[in-house]
Amino acid sequence: MSRPVLNRRKFVTIAGAGSAAAVFGIPAYIPRVGEAADAIKIGLLEPYTGVYAGPAENETHGFEMAADAWNKRGGIMGRKIELVKEDEQNDPGVAAQKARKLVNQDKVAALCGTVSSGVSLSVAGVANTLGTLFMDSGGHSDDVTGKSCHWNVFRTCHSTWMETHATGYSLQKRFGKKWFFITPDYAYGHSLEAGFKDVLAHNGGSIVGNELTPLGTTDFSSYLTKIDAAKPDLVLVFVQGDDYTNCLKQMNQFGLLKKYPVGGPQVELEPLLGLGPEARQGYWGVEWYYKSEKTLGKNNKVAQEFVAESIKRYGRPPTARNAFGYITLDRLAHAMNDAKSVDPVKVARAIEGVHFTSIFAGSAYYRKEDHQLMWPMWVAKIRPNGTPGDKYDLFDVTDINAAEAVEQTIAQKEAVCKLGYPGA
């Protein structure tokens, strides 16, 4: 897949007007007389280089579409949105430095972005220290809205608990209870491991292998050669991005995809597009999909326009990462507009608990107790060759899981998540 042409220095985009995305349900706003006309800066932290560069590029496209839509309608409180972008290089230390720079030097009103959960947690900690809002668009670790939650941190993508419980019970019914894990050795992978262990504990299954793989692994052979001896009912692949592509390619080369069913908590179009049809196999969790009534809803004009505008701009359909970026910035802008303020506490209160409809089926809300976005999670079977006339149509969505059915309960979250609002 294509990669963004970006260096590691900051670059700034003032999101322009003129996009057809302006019809995406943005309320009109008439500026007050004498109101400040300076732009509202939003800091984007994404791994524009490295293993997650593809998802980062698409999240940024979603952010840009939301910014353009708001700016076309007059901006937030009559002020334009300006996106200030930094490459966090998929490094928690670098991300922390870039977050401080965005807040202290660039004077951003909020931070958004991230793909790797380790980076998400790092940025969340810095943002909390600085008293700045952080909207985690793409880092899934349970800890973000669990034991490491903060009043100023919200998450758009699903938690790992939601991913594992949406897919785990479905996969057990289809394939059996002896599972082999390919696990990325950082926060995201460990959270997935914990979630699937919970599923197995409820259904009496077992783990017959669990290989921890460093982020950025290119040769999976030493891990894959252990699968035959374990004789699993199912191989669960947790790695993402380029690691996913490399792992599935090598599983196909070793003949493992013909021997064992494969699946996992999530798959995205970005890594699938890097695989040949023969390696596109299995059942996987899906967080959003551009071409399914089950994910978009029936006659959802907002979603239809989002898909059409994405294709027009970028030459291909949007992925879940595009959706994460769009939803994240759109809800942040709504909250600032509703609060008539960029004050972090006022904006946080305007985000939490508010039900809204968007580019997916049904309504959603950022839960007040932990700031997790509560929206459905889907399961899909891979369609290796797409459909006639659309090579990107790779998902056959089979299952729909309501957020409340697959996320931890409020009581469970309140036991570990203490938001700690200032003055509370």
Order of alpha helices (4+ residues) and beta strands (2+ residues): beta-beta-alpha-beta-alpha-beta-alpha-beta-beta-alpha-beta-alpha-beta-alpha-alpha-beta-alpha-alpha-beta-alpha-beta-alpha-alpha-alpha-alpha-beta-beta-beta-beta-beta-alpha-alpha
